[in-house]
Amino acid sequence: MFSFRIQKFTPWWFIVFLKICLFRFSFKYIFWRRLNLFRHGQMNRPHVAIATFKDYIETASKYVDLPDHFNMLELGPGDSVLSGVVAKSFGANNSWLIDSGFHVDTNINLFAQTCELLPHYIPPRDIHETIRFDKMLELFNISYFTSGLDSLRQLDNQTVDFCWSQVVLEHVPRDQFFDILCETRRIIKSTGVCVHSVDFKDHISSSLNNLRFSSKTWESKFFKSSGFYTNRIRPSQAISLMKEAGFNVHVVFCNKWDSIPLPLSCINEEFRHLPEDDFLISEMRFVLLPSPCDYSS
């Protein structure tokens, strides 16, 4: 996430140019996070992690009855593994967190700070004696993976009760989007549920400026490595792919612009045939329930 203040007052084309230039420097992500120029969310703030997880599990609980000791999978945890701590307080047995790289804040004090905000949860006895990040993960039965789709493929069939992501799926490379959905369908239990919020705005200026470019340009390695990539899959396309992957799809939230935020003439011809709603919808939340499928073999 680029600083909102920069986005708000800077022309979209300059943000593209600036990000391209900045990402040519080989600084580690933690450097950009400290400058508040690029962030993978705010989940390293305990109160945010608690509120966010509670929001998503409450949505899930409207559609299924999760077991007392459920297995949780978060796609794209970003800056934090604290969702695993909160999940433990809700009864999770295992928490699997999968990202495309190591982005998390390893400050172990955040674990205790989160527990202090969970008044009905008794944390592990060793929490104040543990001084290593990996050992802290073990205390809360959190497994953190950093190889994206390859990590997802390591999980066994039908082992996850609750899978969720917060504005993450739009960042999945276009050629991996369907595979991610298929893998989550494989590992979700027949009684399980997925909850995904998807941001269909560009991550340049919160508009549709990413649709100005051809696929050849946008999907190039140069653009994909410059900090503003989203897969540009539109709402109707996302729903079709979710159904094709083996899910029954429920839209539980939909936010729209009053009008398309830029002229259709500015949108690349590859997208102009799509229905109007694909340009008006800015964000959606989906609940995915597995349709019958045999993954026993």
Backbone bond lengths (Angstrom), bond angles and torsions (degrees), N, CA, C in turn:
res aa  C-N    CA-C-N  psi(-1)  N-CA   C-N-CA  omega(-1)  CA-C   N-CA-C  phi
1 M - - - 1.452 - - 1.524 109.09 -
2 F 1.318 116.65 124.05 1.449 121.44 177.21 1.520 107.72 -81.53
3 S 1.312 117.01 149.30 1.460 121.12 -179.40 1.527 110.71 -50.84
4 F 1.353 116.55 126.44 1.456 121.42 -177.39 1.517 111.71 -60.32
5 R 1.320 116.81 -36.14 1.467 120.02 -178.92 1.525 111.03 -64.09
6 I 1.341 116.09 -37.21 1.463 119.77 177.93 1.521 109.98 -68.67
7 Q 1.349 116.58 -43.52 1.455 120.89 179.59 1.525 111.75 -58.91
8 K 1.322 115.94 -42.84 1.461 121.09 -171.00 1.520 112.79 -66.26
9 F 1.318 116.98 -34.51 1.462 119.30 -171.83 1.531 113.62 -113.53
10 T 1.325 117.27 14.32 1.456 120.81 -176.84 1.515 110.48 -124.99
11 P 1.337 119.41 134.12 1.468 121.30 177.54 1.521 111.55 -57.21
12 W 1.326 116.53 143.92 1.460 121.35 -175.20 1.523 111.75 -57.26
13 W 1.328 117.16 -40.26 1.460 120.43 -175.55 1.534 110.99 -67.33
14 F 1.358 116.05 -30.54 1.463 118.67 178.65 1.527 110.56 -73.29
15 I 1.346 116.52 -35.53 1.467 119.70 176.81 1.520 110.07 -62.83
16 V 1.330 116.90 -42.61 1.473 120.63 176.88 1.520 109.92 -59.32
17 F 1.314 115.93 -48.58 1.467 120.76 -179.73 1.533 110.75 -60.87
18 L 1.343 116.25 -44.17 1.465 120.78 -177.91 1.518 111.39 -64.34
19 K 1.328 116.85 -44.30 1.464 119.84 -179.72 1.524 111.31 -65.44
20 I 1.317 116.47 -40.23 1.466 119.53 177.60 1.523 110.18 -59.03
21 C 1.313 115.87 -43.25 1.469 119.82 180.00 1.527 111.45 -67.27
22 L 1.331 116.67 -47.12 1.459 120.79 -176.46 1.528 112.12 -63.62
23 F 1.332 116.03 -38.11 1.455 118.92 -177.34 1.522 113.01 -77.93
24 R 1.317 117.09 -2.60 1.460 118.89 172.70 1.521 110.91 -78.72
25 F 1.356 116.27 -17.04 1.459 120.73 174.31 1.525 108.41 -84.16
26 S 1.292 117.66 138.61 1.467 121.38 -173.92 1.526 112.10 -92.15
27 F 1.344 115.93 46.99 1.450 119.66 175.41 1.525 109.47 -77.47
28 K 1.325 116.46 146.77 1.444 120.31 176.64 1.526 109.85 -72.21
29 Y 1.339 115.06 156.81 1.461 120.75 -177.59 1.522 112.86 -55.80
30 I 1.335 117.43 -37.71 1.465 120.16 -177.47 1.537 111.34 -59.30
31 F 1.329 116.70 -29.43 1.464 120.96 177.99 1.525 110.27 -64.72
32 W 1.343 116.91 -46.16 1.468 120.62 -179.66 1.525 110.61 -68.33
33 R 1.338 116.53 -35.54 1.465 119.49 -179.65 1.520 110.85 -64.52
34 R 1.321 116.79 -40.99 1.463 119.59 179.73 1.524 112.20 -65.31
35 L 1.317 116.52 -29.34 1.459 120.57 176.82 1.527 112.29 -83.86
36 N 1.352 115.69 -5.82 1.456 122.21 -178.09 1.532 112.12 60.81
37 L 1.325 116.32 30.30 1.458 120.39 175.64 1.522 111.36 -91.02
38 F 1.315 116.80 -40.52 1.456 121.60 177.56 1.527 108.32 -133.05
39 R 1.340 115.30 131.96 1.462 119.72 178.92 1.517 108.94 -140.89
40 H 1.328 115.60 147.43 1.459 121.76 172.36 1.524 108.79 -99.25
41 G 1.327 116.00 61.52 1.451 120.84 177.41 1.522 113.23 87.51
42 Q 1.341 114.39 -171.91 1.470 122.14 -175.79 1.528 111.78 -122.88
43 M 1.325 116.44 20.03 1.465 119.82 -172.40 1.525 113.67 -74.02
44 N 1.327 118.91 -3.20 1.466 119.74 173.28 1.524 111.27 -84.92
45 R 1.304 117.01 7.31 1.459 122.66 171.78 1.528 107.64 -101.03
46 P 1.319 118.60 114.43 1.466 121.05 -171.46 1.521 114.88 -50.63
47 H 1.328 117.89 -44.85 1.466 119.07 -177.37 1.521 111.45 -66.00
48 V 1.334 116.74 -31.66 1.467 120.33 177.15 1.526 110.03 -70.56
49 A 1.324 116.57 -43.43 1.460 120.82 179.81 1.527 111.04 -60.35
50 I 1.324 116.80 -42.40 1.464 120.91 -179.17 1.527 110.51 -66.05
51 A 1.316 116.45 -49.28 1.466 120.25 -177.78 1.529 111.37 -63.36
52 T 1.322 116.34 -39.95 1.462 120.24 -177.76 1.524 111.34 -67.89
53 F 1.332 116.55 -48.48 1.462 118.72 -179.96 1.524 110.65 -61.88
54 K 1.316 116.80 -42.84 1.459 120.56 179.33 1.527 110.73 -59.21
55 D 1.305 117.21 -41.25 1.461 122.31 179.45 1.531 110.59 -60.30
56 Y 1.343 116.45 -46.73 1.462 119.85 -175.57 1.527 112.01 -73.09
57 I 1.314 117.89 -39.11 1.467 118.81 -179.26 1.530 110.58 -71.88
58 E 1.324 117.86 -29.85 1.453 119.87 175.16 1.521 110.89 -67.55
59 T 1.331 116.76 -37.18 1.460 119.63 174.76 1.523 110.60 -63.08
60 A 1.342 116.02 -45.60 1.466 120.30 179.83 1.526 111.43 -60.64
61 S 1.336 116.20 -39.86 1.466 121.08 -174.80 1.520 112.91 -70.04
62 K 1.310 117.51 -12.73 1.460 120.72 175.25 1.526 111.48 -76.67
63 Y 1.337 115.79 -15.21 1.468 119.90 -175.39 1.523 113.20 -114.88
64 V 1.326 118.42 -26.71 1.463 121.08 179.10 1.527 108.99 -141.12
65 D 1.311 114.97 159.69 1.462 120.95 172.30 1.528 107.42 -97.64
66 L 1.306 116.28 105.54 1.455 119.99 179.53 1.529 109.88 -71.34
67 P 1.320 117.54 142.65 1.470 119.75 177.28 1.526 110.66 -66.40
68 D 1.327 115.04 162.84 1.466 119.80 -178.17 1.525 111.86 -60.54
69 H 1.313 117.20 -36.36 1.466 121.79 -179.64 1.531 108.74 -119.42
70 F 1.316 115.27 77.47 1.463 121.37 -173.59 1.528 111.52 -86.67
71 N 1.318 115.02 161.42 1.459 122.12 173.77 1.519 108.83 -104.45
72 M 1.320 115.78 129.12 1.460 121.64 -174.99 1.521 111.16 -113.78
73 L 1.316 115.76 140.23 1.463 122.78 173.50 1.519 109.09 -126.41
74 E 1.332 116.15 124.84 1.464 120.35 172.15 1.520 108.78 -111.42
75 L 1.314 115.76 129.46 1.446 121.49 174.86 1.526 108.98 -94.14
76 G 1.322 117.06 125.14 1.454 121.35 177.60 1.512 114.36 69.92
77 P 1.329 119.20 59.99 1.466 120.31 179.88 1.524 114.02 -67.52
78 G 1.342 117.28 -17.00 1.460 119.90 174.96 1.514 113.81 70.63
79 D 1.336 116.17 -123.40 1.456 121.71 -172.48 1.521 114.55 -77.40
80 S 1.329 118.70 -3.26 1.455 118.10 -166.74 1.519 113.29 -151.95
81 V 1.341 114.93 151.64 1.470 121.40 170.42 1.526 110.82 -107.41
82 L 1.319 117.33 12.96 1.459 120.90 -174.21 1.522 113.11 -65.95
83 S 1.325 117.78 -20.00 1.466 118.75 175.84 1.521 110.21 -60.65
84 G 1.337 117.10 -32.02 1.456 120.61 177.20 1.513 112.36 -66.74
85 V 1.332 117.10 -34.66 1.468 121.59 176.27 1.523 109.34 -66.41
86 V 1.326 116.35 -46.52 1.466 120.15 -179.32 1.526 110.21 -65.69
87 A 1.338 116.19 -40.36 1.466 119.75 178.32 1.523 111.24 -59.30
88 K 1.339 115.97 -39.61 1.467 120.32 178.28 1.526 110.53 -60.22
89 S 1.315 116.90 -38.71 1.467 120.27 179.92 1.523 111.70 -69.35
90 F 1.338 116.87 -20.77 1.464 121.58 177.18 1.531 111.53 -92.10
91 G 1.325 117.32 1.26 1.446 120.83 176.02 1.510 116.23 107.78
92 A 1.334 118.02 6.92 1.460 120.10 -177.72 1.521 111.51 -62.22
93 N 1.318 115.18 139.53 1.458 120.97 174.73 1.525 109.75 -85.27
94 N 1.329 116.18 -51.32 1.468 122.39 177.13 1.516 109.59 -129.83
95 S 1.321 115.82 143.98 1.463 122.06 173.39 1.518 108.51 -123.77
96 W 1.314 115.69 119.70 1.458 121.69 176.57 1.525 108.28 -108.12
97 L 1.315 116.44 124.05 1.451 122.25 -179.24 1.527 108.18 -119.29
98 I 1.315 116.17 121.89 1.461 120.90 -173.69 1.519 110.29 -121.84
99 D 1.332 115.11 127.35 1.459 121.23 178.06 1.526 108.87 -133.87
100 S 1.315 115.36 176.47 1.467 120.61 -178.25 1.522 112.46 -94.46
101 G 1.320 117.23 2.42 1.461 122.27 179.52 1.517 109.04 -175.42
102 F 1.323 116.10 172.20 1.469 120.26 -179.63 1.525 108.39 -87.20
103 H 1.331 115.49 104.34 1.464 121.13 -175.79 1.521 112.99 -118.29
104 V 1.326 119.11 -6.85 1.464 120.70 -165.70 1.524 113.07 -75.73
105 D 1.301 113.51 152.10 1.459 123.01 171.06 1.534 107.10 -76.77
106 T 1.329 117.39 119.83 1.472 121.18 -174.72 1.533 113.06 -94.88
107 N 1.308 116.98 15.29 1.462 121.32 177.62 1.531 109.16 -65.65
108 I 1.330 117.15 109.00 1.466 119.98 -174.46 1.523 112.32 -71.42
109 N 1.324 118.50 -17.19 1.469 120.54 177.95 1.529 111.50 -64.19
110 L 1.329 116.54 -22.77 1.467 120.24 -178.88 1.529 111.62 -65.30
111 F 1.331 116.74 -27.75 1.464 119.63 179.91 1.531 110.19 -65.23
112 A 1.322 116.58 -49.90 1.464 120.42 179.84 1.524 111.22 -65.93
113 Q 1.330 116.56 -38.62 1.464 120.01 179.18 1.523 110.90 -61.70
114 T 1.325 116.55 -38.39 1.463 120.61 178.27 1.517 110.43 -66.90
115 C 1.321 116.60 -44.28 1.470 120.47 -179.83 1.527 111.62 -61.59
116 E 1.313 117.24 -34.90 1.464 121.01 179.69 1.524 111.71 -64.70
117 L 1.333 116.57 -23.63 1.463 121.09 179.77 1.527 111.62 -92.09
118 L 1.325 115.95 3.99 1.474 121.71 178.52 1.533 107.33 -115.19
119 P 1.320 117.66 82.36 1.468 121.69 -168.17 1.527 114.88 -62.19
120 H 1.341 117.60 -25.57 1.469 119.62 -176.61 1.529 111.83 -97.97
121 Y 1.319 116.27 8.61 1.463 120.05 -177.79 1.528 110.16 -109.77
122 I 1.321 115.74 130.44 1.461 121.06 175.90 1.530 107.47 -98.77
123 P 1.328 118.26 111.29 1.463 121.01 -176.30 1.524 111.85 -73.02
124 P 1.323 117.40 166.27 1.466 120.71 176.88 1.533 111.19 -55.80
125 R 1.318 116.59 144.55 1.468 121.18 -175.46 1.524 112.41 -61.84
126 D 1.331 116.71 -30.59 1.461 120.57 -174.11 1.523 113.97 -87.63
127 I 1.320 117.62 8.64 1.460 119.40 -172.20 1.530 112.55 -60.98
128 H 1.329 118.39 -35.11 1.466 120.46 -177.04 1.528 112.46 -86.35
129 E 1.325 117.10 -10.36 1.462 120.56 177.70 1.526 112.09 -98.03
130 T 1.311 116.20 -14.21 1.466 120.47 -177.09 1.519 110.08 -81.24
131 I 1.331 116.68 127.51 1.463 120.04 -176.14 1.536 112.67 -118.99
132 R 1.326 116.78 0.78 1.465 120.09 179.88 1.519 110.11 -113.60
133 F 1.316 114.98 139.63 1.463 120.86 -177.59 1.525 111.06 -61.24
134 D 1.333 117.90 -45.65 1.461 120.34 -177.61 1.520 111.60 -63.67
135 K 1.322 117.26 -35.88 1.455 120.34 178.15 1.526 111.15 -70.50
136 M 1.322 116.34 -32.47 1.454 119.86 177.15 1.531 110.22 -66.20
137 L 1.311 116.37 -38.34 1.461 119.67 175.99 1.526 110.36 -60.06
138 E 1.324 116.63 -42.07 1.464 120.56 179.97 1.526 111.74 -62.15
139 L 1.332 116.74 -37.85 1.466 120.26 -179.87 1.524 112.02 -58.12
140 F 1.332 115.81 -34.49 1.462 120.53 -175.47 1.533 112.57 -104.68
141 N 1.340 117.11 11.46 1.473 121.95 -179.02 1.528 111.90 54.68
142 I 1.336 114.23 42.98 1.461 120.44 178.17 1.526 108.86 -102.45
143 S 1.326 116.00 129.05 1.464 121.68 173.41 1.516 108.07 -113.30
144 Y 1.317 116.25 123.81 1.470 121.88 -176.02 1.524 109.22 -113.14
145 F 1.329 115.53 120.36 1.454 122.01 -178.13 1.531 110.01 -116.82
146 T 1.320 115.91 148.79 1.472 118.77 -172.16 1.525 113.58 -130.22
147 S 1.330 117.09 22.46 1.471 119.23 -178.91 1.519 112.64 -117.06
148 G 1.323 116.95 25.33 1.452 121.73 172.31 1.516 114.19 54.28
149 L 1.328 115.89 -124.99 1.461 122.31 -177.31 1.518 111.99 -57.91
150 D 1.319 117.68 -39.72 1.471 120.24 178.78 1.525 111.32 -61.91
151 S 1.333 116.84 -37.62 1.469 120.21 177.35 1.527 110.73 -67.22
152 L 1.312 116.04 -40.39 1.456 120.47 -179.69 1.527 110.67 -61.23
153 R 1.302 115.96 -36.25 1.467 120.74 -179.22 1.529 112.88 -68.93
154 Q 1.323 117.63 -14.44 1.463 121.06 179.49 1.527 112.81 -80.16
155 L 1.326 117.82 -17.28 1.458 120.65 -178.44 1.527 110.43 -77.71
156 D 1.311 115.61 145.29 1.461 121.09 -177.93 1.522 111.94 -74.45
157 N 1.317 115.49 157.74 1.461 122.12 177.25 1.525 111.33 -57.72
158 Q 1.315 115.61 139.61 1.466 123.42 170.92 1.538 112.90 48.86
159 T 1.313 115.67 54.39 1.467 120.18 179.17 1.528 112.94 -116.04
160 V 1.322 118.09 -10.58 1.461 122.20 -173.57 1.532 110.09 -105.65
161 D 1.329 115.45 131.89 1.466 120.80 175.84 1.524 111.86 -92.32
162 F 1.319 115.79 -35.41 1.465 120.87 -173.02 1.519 109.34 -140.25
163 C 1.318 115.64 116.42 1.467 122.35 177.84 1.523 107.99 -117.91
164 W 1.331 116.26 138.86 1.459 117.90 -179.25 1.524 111.00 -152.23
165 S 1.310 114.70 160.48 1.464 120.96 174.16 1.515 108.99 -153.90
166 Q 1.305 115.02 148.91 1.465 122.51 -178.17 1.525 108.92 -118.60
167 V 1.334 115.84 107.50 1.471 123.97 -178.06 1.534 111.24 41.15
168 V 1.316 114.63 57.91 1.462 122.68 -178.82 1.525 111.45 -119.19
169 L 1.331 117.19 -41.28 1.463 120.37 -171.51 1.523 112.96 -59.99
170 E 1.327 117.05 -26.71 1.469 118.28 178.83 1.523 112.11 -69.59
171 H 1.339 117.18 -16.64 1.463 120.99 179.35 1.525 112.70 -90.81
172 V 1.316 117.29 -11.76 1.463 120.53 179.02 1.531 108.56 -65.33
173 P 1.340 118.51 131.95 1.464 119.22 177.65 1.527 111.22 -51.53
174 R 1.305 115.66 140.21 1.469 120.20 -174.94 1.522 112.39 -54.09
175 D 1.336 116.33 -38.99 1.460 119.31 -177.08 1.534 112.49 -77.43
176 Q 1.335 118.02 -2.38 1.458 121.39 176.50 1.526 113.09 -112.23
177 F 1.310 117.35 -7.97 1.468 121.53 -172.48 1.528 111.54 -58.18
178 F 1.321 117.20 -50.87 1.461 120.72 -178.36 1.523 110.96 -66.46
179 D 1.328 117.28 -37.97 1.463 120.77 178.26 1.521 111.39 -62.76
180 I 1.329 117.00 -39.29 1.471 121.02 176.91 1.524 109.99 -61.11
181 L 1.323 116.62 -44.46 1.458 120.55 179.02 1.523 111.30 -62.95
182 C 1.326 116.88 -42.86 1.461 120.59 -179.88 1.523 111.64 -64.88
183 E 1.325 116.37 -38.97 1.462 119.59 179.00 1.527 111.49 -68.01
184 T 1.322 117.37 -38.86 1.463 119.04 177.45 1.527 110.18 -67.23
185 R 1.334 116.88 -34.80 1.474 119.24 175.57 1.531 110.64 -64.84
186 R 1.317 117.03 -37.31 1.464 120.95 -179.15 1.529 111.67 -65.71
187 I 1.324 116.88 -40.11 1.469 119.96 -172.54 1.522 113.29 -92.22
188 I 1.335 117.33 -12.15 1.460 118.96 -179.42 1.530 109.06 -79.40
189 K 1.314 116.27 139.16 1.462 119.82 176.97 1.527 110.38 -69.65
190 S 1.319 115.77 158.47 1.468 120.08 179.58 1.524 111.50 -61.86
191 T 1.332 116.00 -23.25 1.468 121.42 178.38 1.527 112.26 -100.79
192 G 1.336 116.00 9.26 1.455 120.48 -175.54 1.517 113.49 -89.32
193 V 1.333 114.75 -177.17 1.458 120.86 -175.84 1.526 109.70 -151.66
194 C 1.326 115.80 147.00 1.469 122.14 172.42 1.520 108.85 -119.48
195 V 1.316 116.29 140.13 1.467 121.57 175.30 1.521 107.45 -128.27
196 H 1.324 116.36 120.17 1.465 120.69 -177.34 1.523 110.06 -131.38
197 S 1.322 116.33 127.72 1.461 121.39 168.21 1.525 108.11 -98.43
198 V 1.326 115.41 133.59 1.461 120.89 -177.44 1.523 109.03 -125.56
199 D 1.311 115.57 128.55 1.467 122.78 178.19 1.518 107.93 -96.70
200 F 1.330 116.70 113.59 1.463 121.00 -177.22 1.527 113.10 -92.56
201 K 1.342 116.69 2.75 1.464 119.61 174.82 1.524 109.55 -76.93
202 D 1.321 116.12 162.03 1.459 117.94 171.50 1.524 108.93 -70.79
203 H 1.310 116.25 160.55 1.460 120.81 176.71 1.533 109.39 -106.71
204 I 1.318 112.27 38.68 1.460 121.94 176.13 1.523 108.35 -112.24
205 S 1.333 115.34 -57.88 1.465 120.00 -179.16 1.521 111.41 -141.24
206 S 1.335 116.88 23.84 1.465 123.08 178.20 1.523 111.78 57.50
207 S 1.306 115.67 42.64 1.455 122.77 177.79 1.531 107.72 -131.60
208 L 1.335 116.79 -139.13 1.465 121.54 176.69 1.524 110.83 -126.90
209 N 1.321 115.95 29.48 1.458 119.27 -177.17 1.524 113.09 -66.29
210 N 1.320 117.33 -19.06 1.464 119.10 176.28 1.529 111.86 -68.05
211 L 1.335 116.86 -20.02 1.463 120.06 -179.86 1.526 112.34 -82.81
212 R 1.297 118.23 0.56 1.455 121.66 176.96 1.528 112.09 -72.61
213 F 1.325 116.40 -21.98 1.466 121.06 -169.03 1.524 111.59 -99.42
214 S 1.312 115.34 151.44 1.454 120.89 173.14 1.516 109.81 -72.74
215 S 1.321 116.81 159.63 1.469 120.37 177.87 1.521 111.22 -62.44
216 K 1.317 116.49 -35.36 1.465 120.02 -179.59 1.522 110.59 -59.28
217 T 1.327 116.68 -42.14 1.459 120.73 179.48 1.523 111.18 -76.08
218 W 1.331 116.50 -48.51 1.460 120.81 -172.76 1.521 112.51 -66.96
219 E 1.323 117.11 -37.56 1.465 121.04 -177.50 1.530 112.22 -88.21
220 S 1.310 117.42 6.08 1.459 120.12 178.28 1.526 109.88 -69.58
221 K 1.308 116.06 153.76 1.466 120.76 179.83 1.522 110.45 -59.37
222 F 1.306 117.18 -33.92 1.461 122.04 -178.47 1.526 110.77 -62.54
223 F 1.341 117.32 -48.02 1.456 120.85 -179.80 1.523 111.37 -72.53
224 K 1.325 117.42 -39.84 1.461 120.71 -175.72 1.524 112.11 -66.54
225 S 1.323 117.10 -19.17 1.466 120.74 -178.17 1.526 112.38 -104.30
226 S 1.341 116.96 20.69 1.466 119.42 -174.23 1.522 114.65 -113.98
227 G 1.335 117.26 14.38 1.449 119.82 168.88 1.512 117.09 84.23
228 F 1.338 118.13 4.49 1.464 119.13 178.04 1.523 112.01 -127.64
229 Y 1.324 116.94 12.22 1.468 120.08 -175.04 1.527 112.08 -69.74
230 T 1.307 115.76 133.62 1.459 124.18 162.31 1.519 106.10 -134.29
231 N 1.333 116.72 157.37 1.467 118.72 -172.55 1.527 113.93 -78.62
232 R 1.338 117.80 -9.54 1.462 124.00 175.50 1.528 113.34 64.20
233 I 1.319 117.44 14.91 1.465 120.25 173.97 1.523 107.88 -67.45
234 R 1.323 115.90 125.42 1.455 120.73 -175.26 1.527 111.02 -85.16
235 P 1.330 118.22 164.00 1.462 121.05 -173.63 1.532 114.82 -53.12
236 S 1.329 116.93 -48.26 1.471 118.93 -178.57 1.521 110.90 -63.57
237 Q 1.324 117.04 -35.54 1.456 121.11 179.08 1.524 110.86 -69.10
238 A 1.332 116.59 -41.34 1.459 120.88 178.87 1.529 110.84 -61.09
239 I 1.320 116.84 -44.64 1.462 121.12 179.97 1.521 110.65 -62.34
240 S 1.326 117.03 -43.26 1.468 120.67 178.99 1.523 111.28 -61.48
241 L 1.329 117.00 -41.81 1.468 120.66 -179.76 1.525 111.29 -68.66
242 M 1.328 116.98 -37.39 1.461 120.38 177.18 1.524 110.98 -62.25
243 K 1.312 116.35 -42.31 1.466 120.34 178.18 1.523 110.64 -67.11
244 E 1.318 117.02 -41.71 1.459 120.94 179.70 1.521 111.56 -63.57
245 A 1.335 116.85 -31.10 1.464 121.14 179.67 1.526 112.72 -75.81
246 G 1.336 117.11 -10.01 1.457 119.90 176.08 1.511 115.39 108.97
247 F 1.325 116.97 28.67 1.460 120.76 179.63 1.525 111.22 -118.18
248 N 1.322 114.45 147.43 1.454 120.87 163.49 1.526 106.90 -88.62
249 V 1.311 116.83 127.72 1.463 121.95 -169.09 1.525 111.11 -106.54
250 H 1.322 115.03 128.64 1.455 121.45 175.12 1.532 108.43 -121.98
251 V 1.313 116.67 125.31 1.460 121.38 175.89 1.517 107.96 -92.34
252 V 1.328 116.52 115.29 1.468 120.41 -175.26 1.526 112.27 -106.18
253 F 1.312 116.51 -8.69 1.468 120.79 176.28 1.521 108.34 -155.12
254 C 1.314 115.74 137.80 1.461 120.81 178.11 1.521 109.28 -146.27
255 N 1.319 116.27 121.05 1.454 121.36 178.08 1.530 108.89 -110.92
256 K 1.320 116.23 135.01 1.462 120.58 -177.34 1.520 111.35 -127.85
257 W 1.327 115.34 151.35 1.452 120.54 165.96 1.535 108.81 -75.24
258 D 1.310 116.46 155.95 1.472 120.70 175.10 1.519 110.82 -68.73
259 S 1.313 115.38 -31.48 1.469 120.64 177.36 1.523 108.51 -148.29
260 I 1.319 116.97 159.98 1.459 120.91 -179.71 1.528 108.44 -59.98
261 P 1.340 118.00 127.84 1.475 120.59 -168.69 1.529 115.75 -72.64
262 L 1.319 119.08 -6.34 1.457 119.65 171.36 1.522 108.51 -148.78
263 P 1.323 118.65 156.55 1.467 120.95 -177.05 1.524 112.09 -59.70
264 L 1.328 116.07 143.26 1.457 120.12 178.61 1.520 111.67 -58.84
265 S 1.314 116.72 -27.96 1.462 120.17 179.48 1.528 111.85 -65.27
266 C 1.346 116.77 -20.33 1.467 120.95 178.81 1.521 112.20 -87.33
267 I 1.331 116.29 -12.78 1.454 120.95 -179.55 1.521 109.69 -85.39
268 N 1.301 116.64 135.32 1.459 120.17 -178.42 1.521 110.46 -58.06
269 E 1.318 115.47 144.50 1.461 121.06 -175.45 1.529 112.97 -60.73
270 E 1.317 117.51 -19.11 1.468 120.23 177.56 1.525 112.10 -62.10
271 F 1.339 117.40 -24.30 1.461 121.57 -174.65 1.526 113.39 -107.85
272 R 1.301 118.64 -11.77 1.465 120.50 -169.65 1.518 114.06 -66.23
273 H 1.325 117.85 -18.82 1.466 120.79 -179.37 1.519 112.43 -79.05
274 L 1.329 117.42 -9.85 1.462 121.15 -174.84 1.532 111.04 -73.97
275 P 1.330 117.14 155.56 1.473 119.75 179.58 1.522 111.90 -64.87
276 E 1.318 115.56 157.30 1.461 121.56 -174.36 1.524 112.15 -57.95
277 D 1.331 116.72 -37.06 1.462 119.54 -178.66 1.525 112.51 -60.45
278 D 1.302 117.75 -26.18 1.463 120.32 178.77 1.519 112.11 -68.39
279 F 1.324 116.74 -14.60 1.465 121.42 176.40 1.531 111.95 -106.95
280 L 1.322 116.49 -17.80 1.461 120.22 -179.04 1.532 112.62 -90.23
281 I 1.326 116.92 -29.70 1.461 120.61 -176.82 1.525 109.96 -77.79
282 S 1.323 115.88 125.53 1.464 120.38 -178.50 1.524 112.48 -102.50
283 E 1.343 117.59 -27.42 1.461 120.06 -179.53 1.523 109.23 -157.97
284 M 1.335 115.22 145.92 1.461 120.60 177.06 1.523 109.12 -141.55
285 R 1.323 114.40 153.78 1.459 119.89 169.49 1.524 107.67 -119.97
286 F 1.334 114.41 130.57 1.450 121.42 -177.53 1.523 110.09 -113.61
287 V 1.315 115.84 140.56 1.452 122.22 165.27 1.524 106.65 -109.55
288 L 1.322 116.28 122.77 1.456 121.81 -178.08 1.520 108.96 -111.16
289 L 1.320 115.84 123.64 1.456 122.34 175.94 1.524 108.27 -112.07
290 P 1.332 117.81 133.88 1.455 119.38 -176.34 1.513 112.50 -67.03
291 S 1.318 116.35 128.60 1.459 120.36 171.53 1.523 107.61 -82.28
292 P 1.329 117.21 158.34 1.483 119.28 -175.40 1.526 112.59 -56.12
293 C 1.332 115.10 131.79 1.458 120.97 -179.69 1.526 107.62 -161.08
294 D 1.324 117.09 144.20 1.461 121.25 -176.76 1.521 110.36 -97.47
295 Y 1.359 115.77 108.95 1.468 120.80 176.20 1.532 110.24 -115.41
296 S 1.316 116.62 23.23 1.454 120.14 -175.81 1.516 113.33 -73.68
297 S 1.336 117.15 -23.09 1.463 119.74 -176.88 1.515 111.32 -85.58
